[in-house]
Amino acid sequence: MIEKVFKLSEGNEKIIEKVVFDENVHYLHMIFGKNESLPEHFSNSNVYMTVIKGTLSIGLNEQEVREYQKSTLLKIPFNTKMNVRNLHDDTLELIIVKAPAPKI
């Protein structure tokens, strides 16, 4: 088998899973219920954030919080202050790709 297969979790419970975490790329899968979030932090690489399900509420640097619906892809530059959260009743599901992979 040439390919390596990864399985993403399913459900509505909060999860932050590092699906692929190697020297090339960091690929994360996240699920958040209402009022769940990540701690405020600065991006440590270019971040490509895809909203798979629900509505993302995100504040970047000093901008007001903006909302993005499912099927939306955001490109967030390196060293951007991020405040990622779910302010809605529906479950929020995200795919995060960091490229290049941050140096650990």
Backbone bond lengths (Angstrom), bond angles and torsions (degrees), N, CA, C in turn:
res aa  C-N    CA-C-N  psi(-1)  N-CA   C-N-CA  omega(-1)  CA-C   N-CA-C  phi
1 M - - - 1.449 - - 1.531 108.45 -
2 I 1.294 117.02 120.80 1.466 122.40 -178.97 1.520 111.01 -79.26
3 E 1.328 116.07 -43.90 1.461 121.18 -175.34 1.523 111.63 -78.73
4 K 1.313 114.74 154.04 1.460 121.13 171.46 1.518 106.40 -108.59
5 V 1.301 118.19 131.67 1.455 123.41 -173.51 1.523 109.88 -105.97
6 F 1.320 115.96 135.79 1.460 122.75 178.08 1.519 108.14 -123.89
7 K 1.315 117.12 142.00 1.463 122.85 -179.93 1.523 108.53 -114.48
8 L 1.333 116.35 128.17 1.456 121.42 177.46 1.528 109.86 -87.72
9 S 1.317 116.29 145.59 1.461 121.04 176.51 1.523 110.06 -68.59
10 E 1.313 114.80 155.92 1.461 121.07 176.07 1.516 108.25 -123.12
11 G 1.322 115.80 159.73 1.452 120.49 175.66 1.507 112.92 129.57
12 N 1.330 115.04 -166.91 1.456 121.62 -177.52 1.529 112.61 -122.16
13 E 1.323 117.03 1.37 1.458 121.19 179.78 1.523 110.33 -83.83
14 K 1.329 116.60 148.69 1.457 120.97 -179.18 1.526 110.54 -58.83
15 I 1.318 114.28 131.99 1.461 120.20 176.86 1.524 108.37 -151.22
16 I 1.298 115.55 142.43 1.456 122.94 170.86 1.518 105.08 -130.58
17 E 1.330 116.30 105.14 1.453 118.84 -176.68 1.524 111.01 -117.85
18 K 1.319 113.78 133.77 1.456 121.99 176.01 1.519 107.03 -87.76
19 V 1.306 116.48 99.40 1.459 121.15 -174.95 1.526 109.82 -76.89
20 V 1.319 117.31 -54.58 1.463 123.13 174.85 1.519 106.83 -125.21
21 F 1.304 116.54 125.10 1.463 121.96 -176.03 1.515 106.90 -140.35
22 D 1.339 116.30 78.68 1.455 119.47 -178.29 1.522 111.11 -129.06
23 E 1.320 116.90 -169.67 1.468 121.48 -175.17 1.525 112.35 -71.84
24 N 1.331 118.70 -12.53 1.463 122.01 -178.04 1.522 113.58 -95.32
25 V 1.314 115.36 -44.23 1.462 120.20 -173.98 1.531 109.64 -154.80
26 H 1.322 115.40 151.41 1.461 121.91 168.92 1.530 106.21 -112.06
27 Y 1.328 115.81 123.81 1.457 123.33 -177.69 1.519 106.67 -123.53
28 L 1.324 116.11 114.34 1.467 121.33 -176.19 1.516 110.52 -119.71
29 H 1.316 115.19 150.59 1.464 123.30 176.83 1.524 106.80 -123.26
30 M 1.340 116.18 129.70 1.470 120.35 -176.74 1.523 110.60 -133.39
31 I 1.326 114.92 141.73 1.463 122.35 174.61 1.527 107.24 -129.79
32 F 1.339 115.96 131.93 1.466 121.62 179.59 1.522 110.10 -132.07
33 G 1.347 116.07 134.48 1.453 121.66 170.27 1.518 109.59 -83.12
34 K 1.313 116.28 -179.58 1.464 121.73 -179.73 1.531 110.18 -56.24
35 N 1.345 115.18 134.19 1.470 125.39 177.87 1.527 114.02 66.70
36 E 1.329 118.36 13.16 1.467 120.89 173.77 1.524 108.90 -92.63
37 S 1.347 115.54 152.96 1.461 119.14 -173.26 1.519 111.03 -158.07
38 L 1.327 113.76 175.53 1.463 121.92 168.20 1.520 107.36 -97.35
39 P 1.319 118.55 154.72 1.464 119.45 171.16 1.536 108.71 -63.48
40 E 1.314 116.15 145.94 1.465 119.34 175.71 1.527 108.84 -58.87
41 H 1.328 116.37 135.81 1.466 120.60 -176.30 1.525 109.96 -158.45
42 F 1.323 116.11 170.02 1.459 121.92 175.64 1.523 108.78 -101.78
43 S 1.323 116.36 139.03 1.459 120.54 178.46 1.526 109.59 -64.39
44 N 1.323 116.46 134.64 1.466 121.52 -177.81 1.534 111.93 -101.95
45 S 1.341 116.32 13.56 1.456 123.96 177.33 1.524 106.94 -168.14
46 N 1.317 117.60 -178.51 1.460 120.19 166.67 1.522 106.15 -70.55
47 V 1.323 117.01 134.09 1.458 121.74 -176.63 1.526 109.22 -117.03
48 Y 1.326 115.10 129.05 1.455 122.03 174.90 1.526 106.03 -113.23
49 M 1.329 116.25 113.31 1.461 122.06 -172.16 1.522 109.05 -115.69
50 T 1.329 116.11 118.22 1.455 121.78 179.60 1.516 109.76 -107.81
51 V 1.327 116.59 126.71 1.460 122.22 175.76 1.530 107.17 -86.06
52 I 1.322 115.91 111.21 1.460 122.37 -178.72 1.525 111.08 -86.92
53 K 1.334 115.09 -38.51 1.463 120.31 -176.11 1.525 108.18 -150.13
54 G 1.338 117.15 144.29 1.456 121.54 175.71 1.516 113.09 84.54
55 T 1.351 114.53 -158.19 1.463 122.62 -178.27 1.516 109.19 -128.49
56 L 1.322 116.11 123.57 1.458 122.96 177.16 1.517 109.32 -86.41
57 S 1.325 117.10 130.70 1.467 122.99 170.19 1.519 106.08 -109.88
58 I 1.341 116.69 119.94 1.462 119.58 -174.20 1.525 110.48 -139.99
59 G 1.337 114.01 133.08 1.457 121.59 171.79 1.512 108.44 -107.57
60 L 1.329 116.72 129.19 1.461 122.02 179.91 1.528 109.10 -118.92
61 N 1.330 115.23 128.78 1.469 122.04 -174.57 1.515 108.59 49.19
62 E 1.311 118.62 -123.41 1.470 120.91 -176.82 1.524 112.46 -104.22
63 Q 1.336 118.02 11.58 1.462 121.37 178.57 1.524 110.35 -69.85
64 E 1.331 114.93 157.05 1.454 119.79 171.52 1.527 108.77 -65.00
65 V 1.319 115.94 157.00 1.465 121.07 176.91 1.530 108.63 -63.91
66 R 1.321 114.96 132.60 1.460 121.42 176.62 1.517 108.43 -117.14
67 E 1.326 115.80 156.99 1.453 120.48 -177.81 1.517 110.51 -119.91
68 Y 1.341 115.05 140.51 1.455 122.30 -178.47 1.522 109.28 -132.61
69 Q 1.322 115.26 134.52 1.458 123.03 -177.20 1.527 110.69 -87.78
70 K 1.341 114.96 169.55 1.464 120.99 176.40 1.527 109.93 -53.90
71 S 1.327 115.14 155.25 1.463 123.90 -178.50 1.525 112.75 69.98
72 T 1.332 117.08 23.73 1.461 122.10 177.04 1.525 108.58 -112.42
73 L 1.334 116.28 138.23 1.460 123.01 175.70 1.521 108.52 -115.93
74 L 1.338 116.31 126.57 1.463 122.26 176.22 1.517 108.86 -108.82
75 K 1.327 116.47 139.42 1.464 122.32 171.94 1.524 106.26 -110.84
76 I 1.335 115.60 117.88 1.462 122.15 -175.26 1.523 107.96 -116.23
77 P 1.337 117.56 124.28 1.473 120.24 -176.18 1.530 113.35 -69.28
78 F 1.320 114.56 159.39 1.463 123.68 174.03 1.529 110.08 -52.95
79 N 1.320 116.56 142.71 1.465 124.93 174.24 1.533 113.74 65.05
80 T 1.323 116.65 33.88 1.464 122.48 175.56 1.523 108.54 -99.26
81 K 1.332 116.67 132.20 1.471 119.96 175.97 1.525 108.13 -70.62
82 M 1.335 115.02 129.67 1.458 121.19 -174.97 1.524 111.26 -124.65
83 N 1.317 114.90 136.21 1.455 122.20 174.23 1.529 106.40 -129.31
84 V 1.330 116.69 97.14 1.467 124.15 -172.93 1.521 108.92 -101.97
85 R 1.360 116.16 128.57 1.468 118.26 179.90 1.521 111.92 -159.13
86 N 1.320 113.98 165.46 1.462 122.57 175.10 1.524 107.42 -113.33
87 L 1.320 116.75 112.13 1.463 121.65 179.90 1.532 112.09 -101.65
88 H 1.333 117.08 9.19 1.463 121.45 -172.42 1.520 111.80 -117.48
89 D 1.325 115.84 163.63 1.461 121.55 -179.42 1.525 112.16 -66.97
90 D 1.327 117.28 -36.92 1.465 121.01 -178.29 1.524 110.53 -70.74
91 T 1.320 116.10 146.73 1.458 122.46 176.58 1.528 109.77 -63.29
92 L 1.333 116.70 138.73 1.458 123.74 175.82 1.521 108.48 -102.66
93 E 1.334 116.50 129.49 1.459 121.45 177.01 1.521 108.44 -126.84
94 L 1.328 116.29 130.65 1.460 122.62 -176.42 1.523 111.27 -128.58
95 I 1.324 115.56 150.10 1.464 123.32 164.89 1.518 105.68 -115.10
96 I 1.320 116.62 128.81 1.459 122.91 179.68 1.536 107.89 -117.55
97 V 1.321 115.50 127.63 1.449 121.50 175.04 1.520 107.25 -119.91
98 K 1.340 116.24 125.66 1.470 121.85 176.22 1.517 107.43 -109.75
99 A 1.343 114.45 119.24 1.461 119.67 -178.92 1.530 109.46 -143.09
100 P 1.293 117.72 128.54 1.465 125.73 -2.08 1.526 110.34 -68.86
101 A 1.312 115.03 162.74 1.467 119.72 178.24 1.517 109.17 -59.74
102 P 1.341 117.30 133.14 1.473 119.26 176.99 1.519 111.26 -62.49
103 K 1.294 115.31 148.95 1.477 120.62 174.48 1.519 107.23 -73.90
104 I 1.311 116.69 129.21 1.472 120.66 -177.88 1.516 110.53 -95.69
